Amino acid sequence: MNCIICDSPTHHFLSKSFTEKPLDQVMGEIGPVNYHKCSNCGFTYSQTHFDLEDSVWSKLNYDFHALIAHGEIHAAHGNYPPYLEQALMVHILSKNQLLSTATILDYAGGAGTFSDLLSKYFDIPSLIYEPYMHRKEDPRFITREELGRYDIVFNSAMFEHIRSRSDLDEVNRVVATDGALIIHSVICENIPADPDWFYYRPPVHCAFHTNKSMEILMEQWGYSCSVYSLKAKCWVLFKKKTEDFEERISDINEQLKDKFFYLKNGFVDYWKGF
């Protein structure tokens, strides 16, 4: 099939068998995984996962997260995002009038950890959309039918789980016309051909984005520029930017006495040495 990002031809890139216990249990019925790579933008995906029936995909996710819940998976298979730094990042950008916090959605927000910290420590309210969880007793959680458009859409650790272009477009669809999309994921210059690469290890990771594929996505979706925060491990994609945008980012870094933000027209290709 053609690339879901740029529609260029893709080719077989590598295969991987999940023989490591206990991952071999959850992947037993699925078998070896075949990864394909785009000849143009480098976007890499698991054709095996893309071809799974929805019921099999749901079971894989349930079984894998059950292993995490029961403590059967070593921490090396993944770690928690830096939620506090991410909330601080939003707070700093909003205080400098670079982000509006009038409406915020944590898309695929899990249990709501990011929303909790944003509210408790920075007094910034937000809504949560989680397709696999809806806490009716918590008014922050909304259903798919209740989704609107938001000044900030925060999306953590989902881009590596998508199985179609529509999965990506659904995230962008809820960003306001002059809003921002915040992404936490692993995005690098080149996707390694090593089946032991750490980001292949979780068997629910099936999509791997490059700097070029993200640059193309930004252009397709109509974003003008982005900033990257190493401490928050996040990219903030802006639909529009003020005339003094660069100056404000520079002032923030100067005030913090740290390179807290990296700025670029288009996608910030911070991770190039991979």
C-alpha positions as CSV (number, residue, x, y, z in Angstrom):
1,M,0.0,0.0,0.0
2,N,1.0,3.6,-0.4
3,C,2.2,5.8,2.5
4,I,-0.7,7.2,4.6
5,I,1.3,10.5,5.0
6,C,2.5,11.4,1.5
7,D,1.0,8.7,-0.7
8,S,4.4,7.5,-2.0
9,P,5.2,3.8,-2.5
10,T,6.3,1.8,0.5
11,H,8.5,-1.3,0.7
12,H,9.2,-4.1,3.1
13,F,11.7,-2.8,5.7
14,L,12.2,-5.5,8.3
15,S,10.5,-8.3,10.2
16,K,10.4,-8.9,13.9
17,S,9.3,-11.9,16.0
18,F,8.3,-11.2,19.6
19,T,10.0,-14.0,21.4
20,E,10.7,-12.2,24.7
21,K,8.6,-13.3,27.6
22,P,5.8,-12.4,28.4
23,L,5.3,-10.5,25.1
24,D,5.4,-13.8,23.2
25,Q,2.1,-14.6,24.9
26,V,0.2,-11.5,23.7
27,M,1.7,-11.8,20.2
28,G,1.4,-15.6,19.9
29,E,-1.6,-15.7,17.6
30,I,-0.4,-12.7,15.5
31,G,3.0,-14.1,14.8
32,P,6.0,-12.2,13.2
33,V,5.5,-8.5,12.4
34,N,6.4,-7.1,9.0
35,Y,7.3,-3.4,8.9
36,H,7.1,-1.3,5.7
37,K,8.8,2.0,5.0
38,C,7.9,5.0,2.8
39,S,10.4,5.6,0.0
40,N,9.8,9.3,0.2
41,C,9.2,10.5,3.8
42,G,10.5,7.5,5.7
43,F,7.3,6.9,7.7
44,T,7.4,3.3,8.9
45,Y,4.5,1.2,9.9
46,S,3.6,-2.4,10.7
47,Q,1.6,-3.8,7.8
48,T,0.8,-6.7,10.1
49,H,-0.9,-4.4,12.7
50,F,-2.6,-2.4,10.0
51,D,-4.2,-5.6,8.6
52,L,-5.5,-6.8,12.0
53,E,-9.2,-7.1,12.6
54,D,-10.4,-4.5,15.1
55,S,-11.3,-7.1,17.6
56,V,-7.8,-8.6,17.5
57,W,-6.2,-5.1,17.8
58,S,-8.4,-4.4,20.8
59,K,-7.5,-7.7,22.5
60,L,-3.8,-7.0,21.9
61,N,-4.0,-3.6,23.6
62,Y,-6.0,-5.1,26.5
63,D,-3.6,-8.0,27.0
64,F,-0.5,-5.7,26.8
65,H,-1.8,-3.2,29.3
66,A,-2.9,-6.0,31.6
67,L,0.8,-7.1,31.7
68,I,1.7,-3.5,32.7
69,A,-1.0,-3.4,35.3
70,H,0.2,-6.6,36.8
71,G,3.8,-5.6,36.9
72,E,4.9,-8.3,34.4
73,I,6.7,-6.0,32.0
74,H,10.0,-4.4,32.8
75,A,10.2,-0.6,32.9
76,A,12.5,-0.7,29.8
77,H,9.4,-1.3,27.7
78,G,8.3,2.2,28.3
79,N,8.2,5.0,30.8
80,Y,5.8,7.7,31.8
81,P,5.8,11.0,29.9
82,P,7.1,14.0,31.8
83,Y,3.6,15.2,32.7
84,L,4.6,18.0,35.1
85,E,7.1,19.5,32.6
86,Q,4.4,19.3,29.9
87,A,1.9,21.1,32.1
88,L,4.6,23.7,33.0
89,M,5.3,24.1,29.3
90,V,1.6,25.0,28.6
91,H,1.6,27.4,31.5
92,I,4.7,29.2,30.3
93,L,3.5,29.6,26.8
94,S,0.1,30.8,27.9
95,K,1.7,33.4,30.3
96,N,3.6,34.7,27.3
97,Q,0.4,34.9,25.2
98,L,1.6,32.3,22.8
99,L,-1.2,29.8,23.7
100,S,-4.8,30.4,24.7
101,T,-5.9,28.1,27.5
102,A,-9.6,29.0,27.1
103,T,-10.4,25.5,25.9
104,I,-8.0,22.5,26.2
105,L,-8.6,18.9,25.2
106,D,-6.4,16.0,26.3
107,Y,-7.0,13.7,23.3
108,A,-6.6,10.0,24.2
109,G,-5.9,11.2,27.7
110,G,-6.0,7.8,29.5
111,A,-6.8,8.3,33.2
112,G,-6.3,12.1,33.0
113,T,-2.9,12.5,34.6
114,F,-1.9,15.5,32.5
115,S,-5.3,17.1,33.1
116,D,-4.9,16.5,36.9
117,L,-1.5,18.3,37.0
118,L,-2.7,21.1,34.8
119,S,-5.6,21.8,37.1
120,K,-3.9,21.2,40.5
121,Y,-0.7,23.0,40.0
122,F,-1.5,25.7,37.4
123,D,-5.3,26.2,37.8
124,I,-5.9,25.5,34.1
125,P,-9.0,23.4,33.4
126,S,-9.2,20.9,30.6
127,L,-11.4,18.2,29.1
128,I,-10.5,14.6,28.4
129,Y,-11.4,12.4,25.5
130,E,-10.4,8.8,25.9
131,P,-12.0,6.4,23.4
132,Y,-11.4,3.3,25.6
133,M,-12.5,4.9,28.9
134,H,-15.3,7.2,29.9
135,R,-15.8,8.2,33.5
136,K,-19.4,9.3,33.7
137,E,-18.8,10.6,37.2
138,D,-16.0,12.9,36.1
139,P,-17.3,15.8,34.1
140,R,-13.9,16.3,32.4
141,F,-14.4,13.2,30.4
142,I,-16.4,13.7,27.2
143,T,-17.7,11.3,24.5
144,R,-16.9,11.3,20.8
145,E,-20.3,12.8,20.1
146,E,-19.4,15.7,22.5
147,L,-16.1,16.6,20.7
148,G,-15.8,20.2,19.5
149,R,-12.8,22.3,18.5
150,Y,-10.2,23.5,21.0
151,D,-7.5,26.1,21.4
152,I,-5.1,23.4,22.6
153,V,-5.3,19.8,21.8
154,F,-2.8,17.7,23.8
155,N,-1.9,14.3,22.5
156,S,0.5,12.1,24.3
157,A,1.9,8.7,23.1
158,M,-0.8,8.1,20.5
159,F,0.9,8.8,17.2
160,E,2.8,5.5,17.5
161,H,-0.5,3.6,17.9
162,I,-2.4,4.8,14.9
163,R,-3.4,2.3,12.2
164,S,-4.8,4.6,9.5
165,R,-4.7,8.1,8.2
166,S,-8.1,8.8,9.6
167,D,-6.7,8.2,13.1
168,L,-4.3,11.1,12.6
169,D,-6.9,13.4,10.9
170,E,-9.3,12.9,13.8
171,V,-6.8,14.4,16.2
172,N,-6.2,17.4,13.9
173,R,-9.9,17.9,13.2
174,V,-10.6,19.0,16.8
175,V,-7.9,21.8,16.8
176,A,-9.4,25.3,16.5
177,T,-8.6,27.4,13.3
178,D,-6.0,29.4,15.2
179,G,-5.2,26.7,17.8
180,A,-2.3,24.5,18.6
181,L,-1.6,20.8,18.6
182,I,0.8,19.4,21.2
183,I,2.4,16.0,20.5
184,H,4.4,13.7,22.7
185,S,6.0,10.9,20.8
186,V,9.4,9.6,19.4
187,I,10.1,11.4,16.1
188,C,13.5,11.2,14.6
189,E,15.4,11.6,11.3
190,N,15.6,8.0,10.3
191,I,13.8,4.9,11.6
192,P,16.3,2.2,12.5
193,A,16.4,-1.0,10.7
194,D,17.3,-2.8,13.9
195,P,14.5,-5.0,15.2
196,D,15.8,-4.6,18.7
197,W,15.3,-0.8,18.6
198,F,13.5,0.2,21.8
199,Y,10.5,1.7,20.1
200,Y,9.6,-1.5,18.4
201,R,9.6,-3.4,21.7
202,P,6.0,-2.6,22.8
203,P,3.9,-4.8,20.6
204,V,1.2,-2.1,20.4
205,H,3.6,0.4,18.6
206,C,2.8,0.2,14.9
207,A,3.6,3.6,13.4
208,F,6.9,5.4,13.4
209,H,7.2,9.0,12.3
210,T,10.2,10.9,10.9
211,N,11.0,14.6,10.8
212,K,10.1,14.7,7.1
213,S,6.8,12.9,7.5
214,M,5.8,15.3,10.3
215,E,6.9,18.3,8.1
216,I,4.5,17.0,5.4
217,L,1.7,16.5,7.9
218,M,2.1,20.0,9.2
219,E,1.9,21.4,5.7
220,Q,-1.1,19.3,4.9
221,W,-2.9,20.3,8.1
222,G,-2.1,24.0,7.8
223,Y,0.3,24.6,10.7
224,S,2.8,27.4,10.3
225,C,5.6,26.7,12.8
226,S,6.5,24.6,15.8
227,V,8.5,24.7,19.0
228,Y,10.1,21.7,20.7
229,S,10.7,21.4,24.5
230,L,13.3,18.9,25.4
231,K,12.3,18.9,29.0
232,A,8.6,18.3,28.2
233,K,9.6,16.0,25.3
234,C,6.8,17.7,23.2
235,W,6.3,19.5,20.0
236,V,3.8,22.3,19.9
237,L,2.4,22.9,16.4
238,F,0.9,26.4,15.8
239,K,-1.7,27.2,13.2
240,K,-0.8,30.8,13.4
241,K,2.0,32.9,14.9
242,T,2.3,36.5,16.0
243,E,4.7,38.9,14.3
244,D,6.9,38.8,17.4
245,F,6.7,35.0,17.9
246,E,10.5,34.5,17.6
247,E,11.2,37.3,20.0
248,R,8.9,36.0,22.6
249,I,10.4,32.5,22.4
250,S,13.9,34.0,22.7
251,D,12.8,36.1,25.7
252,I,11.4,33.0,27.5
253,N,14.7,31.1,27.0
254,E,16.6,34.2,28.2
255,Q,14.4,34.5,31.3
256,L,14.8,30.9,32.1
257,K,18.5,30.9,31.4
258,D,18.0,27.7,29.5
259,K,17.2,26.6,26.0
260,F,13.7,25.5,27.0
261,F,12.2,26.0,23.6
262,Y,13.6,25.3,20.0
263,L,11.7,27.2,17.3
264,K,11.4,26.5,13.6
265,N,9.1,27.4,10.7
266,G,7.7,24.0,9.9
267,F,8.6,21.0,12.1
268,V,11.4,21.2,14.6
269,D,13.8,18.4,13.5
270,Y,15.5,18.3,16.9
271,W,16.3,14.5,16.8
272,K,18.5,14.2,13.8
273,G,21.3,11.9,15.0
274,F,19.3,8.6,14.6
